[in-house]
């Protein structure tokens, strides 16, 4: 089963905008009530047996079950009799809100994420229709949503043949409303196989990326281009009264500015990912946790570059274009010579040239690191760089490096093995 997500800009009418905002408000109330119910149950179990809290105590029976998704979904059905406003929203939409809350608590334990937070009217920005009903739901540039009707959207691209719209998420952003279509097709697409020209990529702040082919890509300053205007708006925001209409309008301007930077950054990441996939059969990157970078001295520049988003986009583009993608060990990539595999010692950040004292190989520091990444990725496949069909004549393919562990046992004689051809 192949699943894709397409995003379109929606053009709802004023009546439809009012329905969307009312739905978001009800979803927010359901989220906050369900979260409060869970927090009260957990706090009631924190008090010791021989002591009580000084400020407050949660009196909940000891045999009361934990309010999980099933319990709260059942209570939601009964609450509709007492609160008729809940009936104005699609039942499955409210159920998806409870499912999302359940997922948030699971991720808190499994992934170490933070405790779910209560949402005000600005934080609840989306809801999903898991089912769209039967009959015709698409025509020209319109889609039929439950309780809203036919909604017009900007059809920036056609839905691929064979795909069916399974669910739609309505998202409110600073620049308007968007529709995210979840498309499904009953087809199995195999993962790309390793063949062709290998390419290693080293990411950094001095140069956004350096490839093993010797290409250096400058890092664009997305925040710096609009930083002056953003600083001016935030200074004006400080003087506005909380809750006033002027403060709300200024907040929307700041949000639109942030969205403009985010859209520009994402578009550049996609274009760069497609460029790197050109003439490449395999792409290797370092296995780095960029969240650590985002907490260091250069956190502002790291977040502006968006390395984590770029790696995710690159992995998706590689899969889409049939290019093999893998992550390799990040340790000591800048301290090893890609030509002779000699440890050259630690380099300072100001040292931008790699010069090996053993073989005399000299190149840019980031290019040398990218070549080490490429060699590690190819060797991890049980091959060597000279065994790749397009690897002849590549820099950093010395005899001391290209011998794989299997070949070393046989005296270093490279076995002629051909990688399987890509079937995509």
C-alpha positions as a Markdown table, in Angstrom:
| # | Residue | x | y | z |
|---|---|---|---|---|
| 1 | Unk | 0.0 | 0.0 | 0.0 |
| 2 | Unk | 1.5 | 3.3 | -1.1 |
| 3 | Unk | 0.4 | 6.5 | 0.8 |
| 4 | Unk | 1.1 | 10.0 | -0.3 |
| 5 | Unk | 0.1 | 13.4 | 1.1 |
| 6 | Unk | -0.7 | 16.3 | -1.3 |
| 7 | Unk | -1.3 | 19.9 | 0.1 |
| 8 | Unk | -3.6 | 22.4 | -1.6 |
| 9 | Unk | -4.5 | 26.0 | -0.9 |
| 10 | Unk | -8.2 | 26.2 | 0.0 |
| 11 | Unk | -10.5 | 29.1 | -1.0 |
| 12 | Unk | -13.5 | 28.7 | 1.4 |
| 13 | Unk | -16.4 | 31.1 | 1.6 |
| 14 | Unk | -17.2 | 33.2 | 4.6 |
| 15 | Unk | -19.8 | 30.7 | 5.8 |
| 16 | Unk | -17.4 | 27.8 | 5.4 |
| 17 | Unk | -14.7 | 29.7 | 7.3 |
| 18 | Unk | -17.2 | 30.2 | 10.2 |
| 19 | Unk | -17.9 | 26.4 | 10.2 |
| 20 | Unk | -14.2 | 25.6 | 10.2 |
| 21 | Unk | -13.5 | 28.0 | 13.1 |
| 22 | Unk | -16.4 | 26.6 | 15.1 |
| 23 | Unk | -15.1 | 23.0 | 14.5 |
| 24 | Unk | -11.6 | 24.0 | 15.6 |
| 25 | Unk | -13.1 | 25.6 | 18.8 |
| 26 | Unk | -15.1 | 22.4 | 19.6 |
| 27 | Unk | -12.1 | 20.3 | 19.0 |
| 28 | Unk | -10.0 | 22.5 | 21.3 |
| 29 | Unk | -12.6 | 22.1 | 24.1 |
| 30 | Unk | -12.7 | 18.3 | 23.7 |
| 31 | Unk | -8.9 | 18.2 | 23.8 |
| 32 | Unk | -8.6 | 20.4 | 26.9 |
| 33 | Unk | -11.4 | 18.5 | 28.8 |
| 34 | Unk | -9.8 | 15.1 | 27.9 |
| 35 | Unk | -6.4 | 16.2 | 28.9 |
| 36 | Unk | -7.6 | 17.7 | 32.2 |
| 37 | Unk | -9.4 | 14.4 | 33.0 |
| 38 | Unk | -6.2 | 12.5 | 32.5 |
| 39 | Unk | -4.1 | 14.9 | 34.5 |
| 40 | Unk | -6.5 | 14.7 | 37.4 |
| 41 | Unk | -6.4 | 10.9 | 37.4 |
| 42 | Unk | -2.6 | 11.0 | 37.4 |
| 43 | Unk | -2.3 | 13.6 | 40.1 |
| 44 | Unk | -4.7 | 11.6 | 42.3 |
| 45 | Unk | -2.2 | 8.7 | 42.3 |
| 46 | Unk | 0.8 | 10.9 | 43.2 |
| 47 | Unk | -0.1 | 11.7 | 46.8 |
| 48 | Unk | 1.5 | 9.3 | 49.4 |
| 49 | Unk | -0.7 | 7.2 | 51.5 |
| 50 | Unk | 0.3 | 8.8 | 54.8 |
| 51 | Unk | 0.3 | 12.4 | 53.6 |
| 52 | Unk | -1.9 | 14.8 | 51.7 |
| 53 | Unk | -1.1 | 17.8 | 49.5 |
| 54 | Unk | -1.1 | 21.2 | 51.1 |
| 55 | Unk | -2.8 | 23.0 | 48.2 |
| 56 | Unk | -5.3 | 20.6 | 46.8 |
| 57 | Unk | -6.2 | 16.9 | 46.7 |
| 58 | Unk | -7.8 | 15.0 | 43.8 |
| 59 | Unk | -10.6 | 12.8 | 45.2 |
| 60 | Unk | -11.0 | 10.0 | 42.6 |
| 61 | Unk | -12.0 | 6.5 | 43.7 |
| 62 | Unk | -9.2 | 4.0 | 43.8 |
| 63 | Unk | -11.1 | 1.6 | 41.5 |
| 64 | Unk | -11.6 | 4.3 | 38.8 |
| 65 | Unk | -10.0 | 3.1 | 35.6 |
| 66 | Unk | -7.5 | 5.2 | 33.7 |
| 67 | Unk | -9.2 | 7.4 | 31.2 |
| 68 | Unk | -7.8 | 6.0 | 27.9 |
| 69 | Unk | -9.1 | 6.5 | 24.4 |
| 70 | Unk | -11.8 | 3.9 | 24.7 |
| 71 | Unk | -13.2 | 5.3 | 28.0 |
| 72 | Unk | -13.1 | 8.9 | 26.8 |
| 73 | Unk | -14.7 | 8.0 | 23.4 |
| 74 | Unk | -17.6 | 6.3 | 25.3 |
| 75 | Unk | -18.0 | 9.3 | 27.5 |
| 76 | Unk | -18.0 | 11.6 | 24.5 |
| 77 | Unk | -21.1 | 9.8 | 23.1 |
| 78 | Unk | -22.9 | 10.3 | 26.4 |
| 79 | Unk | -21.8 | 14.0 | 26.7 |
| 80 | Unk | -23.6 | 14.9 | 23.5 |
| 81 | Unk | -26.9 | 14.5 | 25.3 |
| 82 | Unk | -25.8 | 17.1 | 27.8 |
| 83 | Unk | -23.9 | 19.4 | 25.5 |
| 84 | Unk | -25.7 | 19.8 | 22.1 |
| 85 | Unk | -22.8 | 21.8 | 20.7 |
| 86 | Unk | -20.9 | 18.6 | 20.3 |
| 87 | Unk | -23.5 | 17.4 | 17.8 |
| 88 | Unk | -22.6 | 20.2 | 15.4 |
| 89 | Unk | -19.2 | 18.6 | 14.7 |
| 90 | Unk | -18.7 | 15.4 | 12.8 |
| 91 | Unk | -18.4 | 12.5 | 15.3 |
| 92 | Unk | -15.3 | 11.0 | 13.7 |
| 93 | Unk | -13.5 | 14.4 | 13.9 |
| 94 | Unk | -13.9 | 14.5 | 17.7 |
| 95 | Unk | -12.8 | 10.8 | 17.9 |
| 96 | Unk | -9.6 | 11.7 | 16.0 |
| 97 | Unk | -8.9 | 14.4 | 18.6 |
| 98 | Unk | -9.0 | 11.8 | 21.3 |
| 99 | Unk | -6.8 | 9.5 | 19.2 |
| 100 | Unk | -4.3 | 12.3 | 18.8 |
| 101 | Unk | -4.2 | 12.8 | 22.6 |
| 102 | Unk | -3.7 | 9.1 | 23.1 |
| 103 | Unk | -0.8 | 9.2 | 20.7 |
| 104 | Unk | 0.7 | 12.2 | 22.5 |
| 105 | Unk | 0.8 | 10.2 | 25.8 |
| 106 | Unk | 2.3 | 7.2 | 24.1 |
| 107 | Unk | 5.0 | 9.2 | 22.5 |
| 108 | Unk | 5.7 | 10.8 | 25.9 |
| 109 | Unk | 6.8 | 7.4 | 27.2 |
| 110 | Unk | 8.1 | 5.8 | 24.1 |
| 111 | Unk | 10.0 | 8.7 | 22.5 |
| 112 | Unk | 10.7 | 10.8 | 25.6 |
| 113 | Unk | 8.6 | 13.8 | 24.4 |
| 114 | Unk | 7.1 | 16.4 | 26.7 |
| 115 | Unk | 3.8 | 16.3 | 28.5 |
| 116 | Unk | 0.8 | 17.3 | 26.3 |
| 117 | Unk | -0.2 | 20.9 | 26.8 |
| 118 | Unk | -3.6 | 22.7 | 26.9 |
| 119 | Unk | -4.5 | 24.5 | 23.7 |
| 120 | Unk | -5.9 | 28.0 | 23.4 |
| 121 | Unk | -7.7 | 29.2 | 20.3 |
| 122 | Unk | -4.4 | 29.8 | 18.4 |
| 123 | Unk | -2.8 | 26.5 | 19.1 |
| 124 | Unk | -5.5 | 24.2 | 17.8 |
| 125 | Unk | -4.9 | 24.7 | 14.0 |
| 126 | Unk | -6.1 | 21.5 | 12.3 |
| 127 | Unk | -8.5 | 18.6 | 12.4 |
| 128 | Unk | -9.0 | 15.6 | 10.1 |
| 129 | Unk | -11.9 | 13.9 | 8.4 |
| 130 | Unk | -10.9 | 10.2 | 8.4 |
| 131 | Unk | -13.8 | 9.3 | 6.1 |
| 132 | Unk | -15.3 | 11.3 | 3.3 |
| 133 | Unk | -18.5 | 9.3 | 2.7 |
| 134 | Unk | -19.7 | 7.6 | -0.4 |
| 135 | Unk | -20.4 | 8.9 | -3.9 |
| 136 | Unk | -18.6 | 11.7 | -5.8 |
| 137 | Unk | -16.3 | 13.7 | -3.5 |
| 138 | Unk | -14.1 | 15.4 | -6.2 |
| 139 | Unk | -15.0 | 17.5 | -9.2 |
| 140 | Unk | -12.8 | 19.9 | -11.1 |
| 141 | Unk | -11.1 | 22.0 | -8.3 |
| 142 | Unk | -13.6 | 21.2 | -5.5 |
| 143 | Unk | -13.9 | 18.6 | -2.8 |
| 144 | Unk | -17.0 | 17.7 | -0.7 |
| 145 | Unk | -16.3 | 17.7 | 3.0 |
| 146 | Unk | -18.8 | 16.5 | 5.7 |
| 147 | Unk | -21.0 | 19.3 | 7.1 |
| 148 | Unk | -19.1 | 21.9 | 5.1 |
| 149 | Unk | -20.1 | 21.0 | 1.5 |
| 150 | Unk | -18.1 | 21.7 | -1.6 |
| 151 | Unk | -14.9 | 23.5 | -0.9 |
| 152 | Unk | -12.9 | 25.1 | -3.7 |
| 153 | Unk | -9.1 | 24.8 | -3.7 |
| 154 | Unk | -6.2 | 25.7 | -5.9 |
| 155 | Unk | -5.5 | 22.6 | -8.0 |
| 156 | Unk | -1.7 | 23.1 | -8.2 |
| 157 | Unk | -1.1 | 19.5 | -9.4 |
| 158 | Unk | -3.3 | 16.6 | -10.5 |
| 159 | Unk | -4.0 | 13.6 | -8.3 |
| 160 | Unk | -2.0 | 10.6 | -9.8 |
| 161 | Unk | -4.0 | 7.9 | -11.6 |
| 162 | Unk | -4.9 | 5.0 | -9.4 |
| 163 | Unk | -4.8 | 7.0 | -6.2 |
| 164 | Unk | -7.9 | 7.5 | -4.0 |
| 165 | Unk | -8.5 | 10.2 | -1.5 |
| 166 | Unk | -8.9 | 8.4 | 1.9 |
| 167 | Unk | -8.9 | 11.4 | 4.3 |
| 168 | Unk | -8.5 | 15.1 | 4.4 |
| 169 | Unk | -6.9 | 17.3 | 7.0 |
| 170 | Unk | -8.0 | 21.0 | 7.2 |
| 171 | Unk | -5.1 | 23.2 | 8.4 |
| 172 | Unk | -5.2 | 26.8 | 9.4 |
| 173 | Unk | -2.0 | 28.7 | 8.7 |
| 174 | Unk | -1.0 | 32.3 | 8.8 |
| 175 | Unk | -1.6 | 32.8 | 5.1 |
| 176 | Unk | -5.0 | 31.0 | 5.0 |
| 177 | Unk | -6.5 | 27.6 | 5.0 |
| 178 | Unk | -5.0 | 24.5 | 3.4 |
| 179 | Unk | -6.3 | 21.0 | 2.6 |
| 180 | Unk | -4.0 | 18.0 | 3.0 |
| 181 | Unk | -5.2 | 15.0 | 1.0 |
| 182 | Unk | -4.1 | 11.5 | 2.1 |
| 183 | Unk | -3.9 | 9.4 | -1.1 |
| 184 | Unk | -3.7 | 5.7 | -1.2 |
| 185 | Unk | -2.9 | 3.2 | -4.0 |
| 186 | Unk | -2.9 | -0.5 | -3.8 |
| 187 | Unk | 0.6 | -1.0 | -5.1 |
| 188 | Unk | 3.9 | -2.1 | -3.5 |
| 189 | Unk | 7.0 | -0.1 | -4.4 |
| 190 | Unk | 10.3 | -1.8 | -3.6 |
| 191 | Unk | 13.1 | 0.2 | -1.9 |
| 192 | Unk | 15.9 | 1.4 | -4.1 |
| 193 | Unk | 18.9 | -0.9 | -4.5 |
| 194 | Unk | 22.5 | 0.2 | -4.3 |
| 195 | Unk | 24.1 | 0.7 | -7.7 |
| 196 | Unk | 25.6 | 3.5 | -9.7 |
| 197 | Unk | 27.7 | 6.5 | -8.7 |
| 198 | Unk | 28.1 | 6.9 | -4.9 |
| 199 | Unk | 28.0 | 10.4 | -3.5 |
| 200 | Unk | 28.8 | 11.4 | 0.1 |
| 201 | Unk | 27.4 | 14.6 | 1.6 |
| 202 | Unk | 28.9 | 16.5 | 4.5 |
| 203 | Unk | 26.7 | 19.1 | 6.2 |
| 204 | Unk | 28.0 | 22.2 | 8.1 |
| 205 | Unk | 27.6 | 25.8 | 8.9 |
| 206 | Unk | 30.5 | 27.3 | 6.9 |
| 207 | Unk | 29.2 | 25.5 | 3.8 |
| 208 | Unk | 25.7 | 24.1 | 3.9 |
| 209 | Unk | 26.8 | 21.0 | 2.1 |
| 210 | Unk | 29.9 | 19.6 | 0.5 |
| 211 | Unk | 29.8 | 16.6 | -1.9 |
| 212 | Unk | 32.4 | 14.0 | -2.5 |
| 213 | Unk | 32.6 | 15.2 | -6.1 |
| 214 | Unk | 34.1 | 18.5 | -4.9 |
| 215 | Unk | 31.0 | 20.7 | -5.0 |
| 216 | Unk | 30.6 | 23.3 | -2.2 |
| 217 | Unk | 27.1 | 24.7 | -1.6 |
| 218 | Unk | 26.8 | 28.0 | 0.2 |
| 219 | Unk | 24.4 | 28.3 | 3.2 |
| 220 | Unk | 21.6 | 30.7 | 2.5 |
| 221 | Unk | 20.5 | 33.0 | 5.4 |
| 222 | Unk | 16.8 | 32.7 | 5.4 |
| 223 | Unk | 16.4 | 34.4 | 8.8 |
| 224 | Unk | 18.9 | 37.1 | 8.1 |
| 225 | Unk | 17.1 | 38.3 | 5.0 |
| 226 | Unk | 14.0 | 39.1 | 7.0 |
| 227 | Unk | 15.5 | 39.6 | 10.4 |
| 228 | Unk | 15.4 | 43.4 | 10.3 |
| 229 | Unk | 11.7 | 43.4 | 9.5 |
| 230 | Unk | 11.0 | 40.7 | 12.1 |
| 231 | Unk | 12.8 | 42.6 | 14.8 |
| 232 | Unk | 10.8 | 45.8 | 14.0 |
| 233 | Unk | 7.5 | 43.9 | 14.3 |
| 234 | Unk | 8.4 | 42.2 | 17.5 |
| 235 | Unk | 9.4 | 45.6 | 19.1 |
| 236 | Unk | 6.0 | 47.0 | 18.1 |
| 237 | Unk | 4.3 | 43.8 | 19.6 |
| 238 | Unk | 5.9 | 44.5 | 23.0 |
| 239 | Unk | 3.9 | 47.8 | 23.3 |
| 240 | Unk | 0.5 | 46.2 | 22.5 |
| 241 | Unk | -1.9 | 45.2 | 25.2 |
| 242 | Unk | -2.6 | 41.5 | 25.6 |
| 243 | Unk | -5.9 | 40.4 | 24.2 |
| 244 | Unk | -6.3 | 43.5 | 22.0 |
| 245 | Unk | -7.2 | 43.4 | 18.3 |
| 246 | Unk | -4.1 | 45.3 | 17.4 |
| 247 | Unk | -1.9 | 42.8 | 19.1 |
| 248 | Unk | -3.8 | 40.0 | 17.3 |
| 249 | Unk | -3.3 | 41.7 | 13.9 |
| 250 | Unk | 0.4 | 42.2 | 14.6 |
| 251 | Unk | 0.8 | 38.6 | 15.7 |
| 252 | Unk | -0.7 | 37.5 | 12.3 |
| 253 | Unk | 1.9 | 39.6 | 10.5 |
| 254 | Unk | 4.7 | 38.0 | 12.4 |
| 255 | Unk | 3.3 | 34.6 | 11.7 |
| 256 | Unk | 3.0 | 35.3 | 8.0 |
| 257 | Unk | 6.7 | 36.4 | 8.0 |
| 258 | Unk | 7.7 | 33.2 | 9.8 |
| 259 | Unk | 5.7 | 31.2 | 7.3 |
| 260 | Unk | 7.4 | 33.0 | 4.4 |
| 261 | Unk | 10.8 | 32.0 | 5.7 |
| 262 | Unk | 9.7 | 28.4 | 6.3 |
| 263 | Unk | 8.2 | 28.1 | 2.8 |
| 264 | Unk | 11.4 | 29.6 | 1.2 |
| 265 | Unk | 13.6 | 27.2 | 3.2 |
| 266 | Unk | 11.5 | 24.2 | 2.4 |
| 267 | Unk | 11.4 | 25.0 | -1.3 |
| 268 | Unk | 15.2 | 25.4 | -1.4 |
| 269 | Unk | 15.7 | 22.1 | 0.4 |
| 270 | Unk | 13.6 | 20.3 | -2.2 |
| 271 | Unk | 15.4 | 21.9 | -5.1 |
| 272 | Unk | 18.8 | 21.0 | -3.6 |
| 273 | Unk | 17.7 | 17.4 | -2.9 |
| 274 | Unk | 16.7 | 16.9 | -6.5 |
| 275 | Unk | 20.0 | 18.5 | -7.7 |
| 276 | Unk | 22.0 | 16.1 | -5.5 |
| 277 | Unk | 20.1 | 13.1 | -6.9 |
| 278 | Unk | 21.1 | 14.0 | -10.4 |
| 279 | Unk | 23.8 | 11.6 | -11.8 |
| 280 | Unk | 23.8 | 9.7 | -8.4 |
| 281 | Unk | 22.9 | 6.1 | -7.7 |
| 282 | Unk | 23.7 | 6.2 | -4.0 |
| 283 | Unk | 23.7 | 9.0 | -1.5 |
| 284 | Unk | 25.3 | 8.7 | 2.0 |
| 285 | Unk | 25.0 | 11.2 | 4.9 |
| 286 | Unk | 26.2 | 11.3 | 8.5 |
| 287 | Unk | 24.0 | 9.9 | 11.2 |
| 288 | Unk | 23.7 | 13.1 | 13.3 |
| 289 | Unk | 21.2 | 14.1 | 15.9 |
| 290 | Unk | 20.8 | 17.8 | 14.9 |
| 291 | Unk | 18.8 | 18.5 | 18.1 |
| 292 | Unk | 22.2 | 18.6 | 19.8 |
| 293 | Unk | 23.4 | 21.2 | 17.3 |
| 294 | Unk | 20.3 | 23.3 | 17.9 |
| 295 | Unk | 21.3 | 23.6 | 21.6 |
| 296 | Unk | 24.8 | 24.7 | 21.1 |
| 297 | Unk | 26.6 | 28.0 | 20.5 |
| 298 | Unk | 25.4 | 28.2 | 16.9 |
| 299 | Unk | 21.8 | 27.2 | 17.7 |
| 300 | Unk | 20.3 | 30.1 | 15.8 |
| 301 | Unk | 22.2 | 29.4 | 12.6 |
| 302 | Unk | 21.6 | 25.7 | 12.9 |
| 303 | Unk | 17.8 | 26.2 | 13.1 |
| 304 | Unk | 17.9 | 28.7 | 10.3 |
| 305 | Unk | 19.6 | 26.1 | 8.1 |
| 306 | Unk | 17.1 | 23.3 | 8.9 |
| 307 | Unk | 19.5 | 20.4 | 8.6 |
| 308 | Unk | 17.1 | 17.8 | 10.1 |
| 309 | Unk | 14.3 | 18.9 | 7.6 |
| 310 | Unk | 16.8 | 18.7 | 4.7 |
| 311 | Unk | 17.9 | 15.1 | 5.6 |
| 312 | Unk | 14.2 | 14.0 | 5.8 |
| 313 | Unk | 13.5 | 15.7 | 2.4 |
| 314 | Unk | 16.6 | 14.2 | 0.8 |
| 315 | Unk | 15.6 | 10.7 | 2.0 |
| 316 | Unk | 12.1 | 11.2 | 0.5 |
| 317 | Unk | 13.4 | 12.5 | -2.8 |
| 318 | Unk | 15.9 | 9.6 | -3.0 |
| 319 | Unk | 13.2 | 7.1 | -2.6 |
| 320 | Unk | 11.0 | 8.9 | -5.1 |
| 321 | Unk | 13.7 | 9.0 | -7.7 |
| 322 | Unk | 15.1 | 5.5 | -7.1 |
| 323 | Unk | 18.4 | 6.6 | -5.5 |
| 324 | Unk | 19.8 | 4.5 | -2.6 |
| 325 | Unk | 20.0 | 6.4 | 0.7 |
| 326 | Unk | 21.8 | 5.5 | 3.8 |
| 327 | Unk | 23.3 | 7.0 | 7.0 |
| 328 | Unk | 26.9 | 6.2 | 8.1 |
| 329 | Unk | 28.9 | 6.7 | 11.3 |
| 330 | Unk | 29.7 | 10.4 | 12.0 |
| 331 | Unk | 32.8 | 9.9 | 14.2 |
| 332 | Unk | 36.1 | 11.2 | 12.9 |
| 333 | Unk | 35.0 | 12.0 | 9.4 |
| 334 | Unk | 37.2 | 15.2 | 9.4 |
| 335 | Unk | 40.2 | 13.4 | 11.0 |
| 336 | Unk | 40.7 | 10.7 | 8.4 |
| 337 | Unk | 42.3 | 11.0 | 5.0 |
| 338 | Unk | 40.0 | 9.7 | 2.2 |
| 339 | Unk | 43.0 | 8.7 | 0.1 |
| 340 | Unk | 45.1 | 6.6 | 2.4 |
| 341 | Unk | 42.8 | 6.1 | 5.4 |
| 342 | Unk | 45.4 | 7.7 | 7.7 |
| 343 | Unk | 44.3 | 9.5 | 10.9 |
| 344 | Unk | 45.5 | 13.1 | 10.4 |
| 345 | Unk | 44.6 | 14.4 | 13.9 |
| 346 | Unk | 41.9 | 16.8 | 15.1 |
| 347 | Unk | 41.4 | 20.0 | 13.1 |
| 348 | Unk | 40.3 | 23.3 | 14.5 |
| 349 | Unk | 37.3 | 25.1 | 13.0 |
| 350 | Unk | 39.5 | 27.7 | 11.4 |
| 351 | Unk | 41.4 | 24.9 | 9.5 |
| 352 | Unk | 39.5 | 24.7 | 6.2 |
| 353 | Unk | 42.1 | 22.7 | 4.2 |
| 354 | Unk | 42.8 | 19.0 | 4.5 |
| 355 | Unk | 46.4 | 18.1 | 3.9 |
| 356 | Unk | 47.6 | 14.5 | 4.6 |
| 357 | Unk | 51.2 | 14.2 | 5.9 |
| 358 | Unk | 51.4 | 10.6 | 4.6 |
| 359 | Unk | 50.2 | 10.7 | 1.0 |
| 360 | Unk | 50.2 | 14.5 | 0.4 |
| 361 | Unk | 46.5 | 14.5 | -0.6 |
| 362 | Unk | 45.2 | 18.1 | -0.3 |
| 363 | Unk | 41.6 | 19.3 | -0.7 |
| 364 | Unk | 38.9 | 21.3 | 1.1 |
| 365 | Unk | 38.2 | 20.0 | 4.6 |
| 366 | Unk | 34.5 | 19.5 | 4.0 |
| 367 | Unk | 35.1 | 17.7 | 0.6 |
| 368 | Unk | 37.5 | 15.3 | 2.3 |
| 369 | Unk | 34.9 | 14.6 | 5.0 |
| 370 | Unk | 32.3 | 13.9 | 2.3 |
| 371 | Unk | 34.6 | 11.5 | 0.6 |
| 372 | Unk | 35.2 | 9.7 | 3.9 |
| 373 | Unk | 31.4 | 9.5 | 4.3 |
| 374 | Unk | 31.1 | 8.1 | 0.7 |
| 375 | Unk | 33.8 | 5.4 | 1.4 |
| 376 | Unk | 32.2 | 4.4 | 4.6 |
| 377 | Unk | 28.8 | 4.0 | 3.0 |
| 378 | Unk | 30.1 | 1.9 | 0.1 |
| 379 | Unk | 32.2 | -0.3 | 2.4 |
| 380 | Unk | 29.2 | -0.9 | 4.6 |
| 381 | Unk | 27.5 | -2.5 | 1.6 |
| 382 | Unk | 30.3 | -5.1 | 1.4 |
| 383 | Unk | 31.7 | -3.4 | -1.7 |
| 384 | Unk | 34.6 | -1.0 | -2.4 |
| 385 | Unk | 34.6 | 2.2 | -4.4 |
| 386 | Unk | 36.5 | 0.7 | -7.3 |
| 387 | Unk | 33.9 | -2.1 | -7.6 |
| 388 | Unk | 31.2 | 0.4 | -8.4 |
| 389 | Unk | 30.5 | 0.7 | -12.1 |
| 390 | Unk | 30.8 | 4.5 | -12.1 |
| 391 | Unk | 33.5 | 4.7 | -9.4 |
| 392 | Unk | 36.6 | 4.5 | -11.6 |
| 393 | Unk | 38.8 | 7.6 | -11.3 |
| 394 | Unk | 37.0 | 9.0 | -8.3 |
| 395 | Unk | 39.1 | 10.9 | -5.8 |
| 396 | Unk | 39.8 | 9.0 | -2.5 |
| 397 | Unk | 39.9 | 5.5 | -3.9 |
| 398 | Unk | 43.4 | 4.5 | -2.9 |
| 399 | Unk | 44.3 | 0.8 | -2.6 |
| 400 | Unk | 44.6 | 1.0 | 1.2 |
| 401 | Unk | 41.0 | 2.2 | 1.5 |
| 402 | Unk | 39.1 | 0.4 | -1.2 |
| 403 | Unk | 39.8 | -3.1 | 0.2 |
| 404 | Unk | 36.7 | -4.3 | 1.9 |
| 405 | Unk | 37.0 | -6.7 | 4.9 |
| 406 | Unk | 36.2 | -9.7 | 2.7 |
| 407 | Unk | 38.9 | -8.8 | 0.2 |
| 408 | Unk | 41.6 | -8.3 | 2.9 |
| 409 | Unk | 41.2 | -11.9 | 3.9 |
| 410 | Unk | 42.1 | -12.9 | 0.4 |
| 411 | Unk | 45.2 | -10.8 | 0.1 |
| 412 | Unk | 43.4 | -7.6 | -1.0 |
| 413 | Unk | 42.4 | -8.8 | -4.5 |
| 414 | Unk | 39.2 | -7.1 | -5.4 |
| 415 | Unk | 36.6 | -9.5 | -6.6 |
| 416 | Unk | 34.6 | -8.4 | -9.6 |
| 417 | Unk | 31.0 | -8.3 | -8.3 |
| 418 | Unk | 28.2 | -6.4 | -10.0 |
| 419 | Unk | 25.5 | -4.8 | -7.9 |
| 420 | Unk | 21.9 | -5.5 | -8.9 |
| 421 | Unk | 20.4 | -3.0 | -11.3 |
| 422 | Unk | 17.7 | -0.7 | -10.1 |
| 423 | Unk | 14.2 | -1.9 | -11.0 |
| 424 | Unk | 12.5 | 1.5 | -10.4 |
